[in-house]
């Protein structure tokens, strides 16, 4: 190969690499980094991007150079010379990508293993329940407080224990990086160690039905003190909501809070002014003129695109929702 050709190839590769590096570096592609786990995930991402830029620059340099150098002249009707391949080049273009992919695989495995470990000796356990089309979060170590939003204390590892009630969903907060499926019948876990206070979006990233795009909640990261205050307040509200009652901490006979129930279970699909929800998957429920028995049947059995809530909610909770919606308060 002539020296001029090598110099041209390197020059083109450097220009292409500089442009793509600038695009990768100067555009703010990523969400705010708000968890310990994101550090490793971002490292693997940038490592992969660097390798991609290298490969792209090499391929682009050879393509651009060959396009100009070996262009067919308008009056040239001859066949090209018969070529039999080049064993040396074939070995190189097999070995180099193998090495690069292996580097990515090792880096990913190390980061995944590290992100599965809690940091500190006091992780917070939160049970995450996914269902069409809502999230709920339960704090079993803290009086079974249940909330439609995920409250987390900053700088403390949280072990999320995920379950799904109907189909596969997937838990993701872009700022935390970590992502995990919630699968019916099995329990999955995810470690998140928030490093910044603030409010972040929880997004379902598994297509789970009509309301998938609306299956959002909030992750609220607060100081340890604010978290303790929040737990105390939620506990006093007698909230606890669904799934409670095993340990009798709620007090028998106490009516479940209908508005909370509605927001957690129905709000992502149905609009209802009183509860401040604005879902559009199902019909709006303002001024509902339905017989309470019909409303109860609809909630229990579902139908018309709505999932059944029999077995998901207790009888008292269903009753409370029916009263809340039909205005037949006893
Ligand atoms: Cu749940 Cu998508």
Boltz pocket constraint, residues with backbone or C-beta under 6 A from the ligand:
constraints:
  - pocket:
      binder: B
      contacts: [[A, 130], [A, 131], [A, 132], [A, 133], [A, 168], [A, 169], [A, 170], [A, 204], [A, 205], [A, 206], [A, 207], [A, 208], [A, 209], [A, 211], [A, 212], [A, 213], [A, 215]]
      max_distance: 6.0
